[in-house]
Amino acid sequence: METTISILKQTYEVMAGAVSSAAPKLLATAIVVVLGLIVARAAKALLHRLLDAVQFEDVAAKIGLSNALERAEVTLSASGIVCTFVYWTFLAFTGLAALGTLGFADSGTFVAIGSMIPNVVVAVAILVLGLNVATFLSKLIQTTAVNAEVRQARLVRNVAYYGMGTLVVILAVGQLGVPTEILTTGFYIFFAGSCLAMALAFGLGSRDLAAGIAKDTWRTEKEQSRTLSEASDLGDTMFPTHASHKRSRRKAAA
């Protein structure tokens, strides 16, 4: 019994010492987080008013940025994107400051994050412009397919759009320092998995349709081959017709 009581006392003393030593750091971290949230919200509101004062939306509309965002199906406005970017930047530095208070981050971490901001801006620009170009080219491909009387014009457009969109995302992520080998391998895996998924979905979910397409294709190829063979000198030999059968029977009877 005395041994158990002594063990409990030691455990309590260790836990009390750990809490008392960590309490100042936890309190400082909570203060940093609260202040960071307040500063981030204040900076976002102040920047939003400043952009409204200088009529940033009109400038974005004149240079075509607003139309580009609409074509890329971005719900936020140009000023909203800028304010959101600034807000999350403040939150990121707040998180780093909180980690620094707990002893998990140092000045080198702040420098590394600060050096990544230009790359993030470039990645966002590539993403927005690339998706706009993908949207324009996919619509152009659909128009061309419709003019060529292709029934699957919409499917062709979607395949082109998502293919180009995947490449744009890979280029944007590459600006963040992700190794090219990882991006290339990921793209190969994604492409192969998509092809396999579509093949399985078509083969298992549309077996009758697949069989009908295969039969129609085989019948068409057979008819074309027969037509070409009949037009040549070896036509009766390769694909004997009904008339050639009659002639061969008459010769055999004679």
C-alpha positions in Angstrom: 0.0 0.0 0.0 2.8 2.4 0.9 4.5 1.6 -2.4 1.4 2.4 -4.3 1.0 5.7 -2.5 4.6 6.7 -3.2 4.2 5.9 -6.9 1.1 8.1 -7.1 2.9 10.9 -5.3 5.8 10.7 -7.7 3.5 10.7 -10.7 1.6 13.7 -9.4 4.8 15.6 -8.7 6.1 14.9 -12.2 2.8 15.9 -13.9 2.6 19.1 -11.7 6.1 20.0 -12.6 5.5 19.5 -16.3 2.3 21.5 -16.2 3.9 24.3 -14.3 6.9 24.5 -16.7 4.7 24.4 -19.8 2.0 26.8 -18.5 3.9 30.0 -19.4 4.6 28.7 -22.9 1.0 27.6 -23.4 -0.3 31.0 -22.1 2.1 32.8 -24.4 1.1 30.7 -27.4 -2.6 31.4 -26.7 -1.9 35.1 -26.6 0.0 34.9 -29.8 -2.8 33.0 -31.6 -5.5 35.4 -30.4 -3.5 38.5 -31.4 -2.6 36.9 -34.7 -6.3 36.3 -35.5 -7.2 39.9 -34.5 -4.4 41.3 -36.6 -5.2 39.1 -39.6 -8.9 40.1 -39.6 -8.0 43.8 -39.1 -5.5 43.6 -42.0 -8.1 42.0 -44.2 -10.8 44.5 -43.4 -8.4 47.5 -43.8 -7.1 46.1 -47.2 -10.6 45.6 -48.4 -11.5 49.2 -47.7 -8.3 50.4 -49.3 -9.0 48.4 -52.5 -12.5 49.8 -52.6 -11.1 53.3 -52.2 -8.8 52.9 -55.1 -11.5 51.1 -57.2 -9.4 48.0 -57.6 -12.3 46.0 -59.1 -12.6 48.5 -62.0 -8.9 48.2 -62.7 -9.2 44.4 -62.6 -12.1 44.6 -65.0 -10.2 46.9 -67.4 -7.2 44.6 -67.6 -9.3 41.5 -68.0 -8.6 39.9 -64.6 -12.3 39.8 -63.6 -13.2 38.0 -66.9 -10.4 35.6 -66.4 -11.6 34.7 -63.0 -15.1 34.2 -64.2 -13.9 31.9 -67.0 -11.9 29.9 -64.5 -15.1 29.6 -62.4 -13.6 31.4 -59.4 -16.3 32.6 -57.1 -14.2 35.3 -55.3 -13.6 38.7 -56.8 -10.1 40.0 -57.5 -10.1 42.1 -54.4 -11.5 39.2 -52.4 -8.6 37.0 -53.6 -6.0 39.6 -52.6 -7.6 40.1 -49.1 -7.9 36.3 -48.6 -4.2 35.8 -49.6 -3.1 38.5 -47.1 -5.4 37.1 -44.4 -4.0 33.6 -44.7 -0.4 34.9 -44.9 -0.9 36.6 -41.5 -2.4 33.3 -40.2 0.6 31.4 -41.5 3.0 33.7 -39.7 0.8 33.5 -36.6 1.1 29.7 -36.6 4.9 30.0 -37.0 5.1 32.4 -34.1 3.0 30.1 -32.0 5.3 27.2 -32.9 8.3 29.4 -32.1 6.8 30.1 -28.7 6.5 26.4 -28.0 10.1 25.9 -29.2 9.3 24.1 -32.5 10.3 26.8 -34.9 13.1 29.4 -35.2 14.1 32.4 -37.3 15.2 30.1 -40.2 11.6 28.8 -40.5 10.3 32.4 -40.9 12.9 33.1 -43.6 12.0 29.9 -45.5 8.3 30.7 -45.4 9.0 34.3 -46.5 11.1 33.1 -49.4 8.2 30.8 -50.6 5.7 33.7 -50.9 6.9 34.7 -54.4 6.7 31.1 -55.6 3.1 30.9 -54.2 2.2 34.0 -56.1 3.7 32.6 -59.4 1.9 29.3 -58.8 -1.5 31.0 -58.3 -0.9 33.1 -61.5 0.0 30.0 -63.5 -3.1 28.2 -62.1 -5.5 31.0 -63.0 -4.0 31.7 -66.5 -3.6 28.0 -67.3 -7.2 27.2 -66.4 -8.4 30.0 -68.5 -6.4 28.8 -71.5 -7.7 25.3 -70.9 -11.3 26.5 -70.8 -10.8 28.5 -74.0 -9.1 25.6 -75.9 -11.6 23.0 -74.7 -14.5 25.2 -75.9 -12.7 25.6 -79.2 -12.3 21.8 -79.5 -16.0 21.3 -78.7 -17.0 23.8 -81.4 -14.7 22.1 -84.0 -16.1 18.7 -83.0 -19.7 19.9 -83.3 -19.0 21.3 -86.8 -17.4 18.0 -87.7 -20.7 16.3 -86.6 -19.0 14.3 -83.8 -21.6 13.0 -81.4 -19.3 12.9 -78.4 -18.3 16.6 -78.7 -19.0 17.3 -75.1 -17.0 14.2 -73.9 -14.1 15.3 -76.1 -14.2 18.8 -74.5 -14.3 17.4 -71.0 -11.3 15.1 -71.6 -9.3 17.9 -73.2 -10.2 20.3 -70.3 -9.3 18.0 -67.5 -6.2 16.8 -69.3 -4.9 20.3 -69.7 -6.1 21.3 -66.2 -4.0 18.4 -64.8 -0.9 19.7 -66.6 -1.5 23.2 -65.3 -1.9 22.0 -61.7 1.4 20.0 -62.1 3.2 23.2 -63.4 1.7 25.2 -60.5 2.7 22.7 -57.9 6.2 22.5 -59.4 6.7 26.2 -58.6 6.4 25.3 -54.9 9.5 23.2 -55.0 8.0 19.8 -55.3 10.5 17.5 -57.2 9.7 16.9 -60.9 10.0 13.1 -60.5 7.2 13.0 -58.0 5.0 15.1 -60.2 5.7 13.0 -63.3 5.1 9.8 -61.5 1.9 11.1 -59.9 0.7 12.2 -63.4 1.4 8.8 -64.8 -0.4 7.1 -62.0 -3.4 9.4 -62.3 -3.6 9.0 -66.1 -3.3 5.2 -65.9 -5.8 5.0 -63.1 -8.3 7.2 -65.0 -8.0 5.1 -68.1 -8.4 1.9 -66.2 -11.5 3.3 -64.3 -13.2 4.4 -67.5 -12.4 1.1 -69.2 -13.9 -0.9 -66.3 -16.9 1.4 -66.0 -17.6 1.1 -69.7 -16.9 -2.6 -69.8 -18.9 -3.6 -66.7 -21.6 -1.0 -66.7 -22.3 -1.0 -70.5 -21.6 -4.5 -71.6 -24.5 -4.6 -74.1 -23.5 -1.2 -75.5 -19.8 -2.4 -75.8 -20.9 -5.6 -77.5 -23.1 -3.7 -79.9 -20.3 -1.3 -80.8 -17.9 -4.2 -81.3 -20.4 -6.0 -83.6 -21.1 -2.9 -85.6 -17.4 -2.2 -86.0 -16.7 -5.8 -87.0 -19.6 -5.8 -89.5 -18.4 -2.5 -91.0 -14.9 -3.7 -91.4 -16.0 -6.9 -92.9 -18.2 -5.2 -95.5 -15.4 -2.8 -96.4 -13.0 -5.7 -96.8 -15.5 -7.6 -99.0 -16.0 -4.5 -101.1 -12.3 -4.0 -101.6 -11.8 -7.7 -102.4 -14.6 -7.8 -104.9 -13.1 -4.8 -106.7 -9.8 -6.7 -107.1 -8.9 -9.7 -109.2 -8.8 -12.0 -106.2 -12.2 -11.0 -105.0 -14.0 -14.3 -105.7 -11.1 -16.2 -104.2 -10.9 -14.3 -100.9 -14.6 -13.5 -100.4 -16.7 -15.7 -102.8 -20.1 -14.1 -103.5 -23.4 -15.9 -104.2 -22.9 -15.7 -108.0 -19.5 -17.2 -107.8 -20.9 -20.1 -105.7 -23.4 -20.8 -108.5 -20.6 -20.7 -111.2 -18.4 -23.0 -109.2 -21.3 -25.5 -108.7 -22.2 -25.5 -112.4 -18.5 -26.2 -113.3 -18.5 -29.0 -110.8 -21.7 -30.5 -112.2 -20.4 -30.2 -115.8 
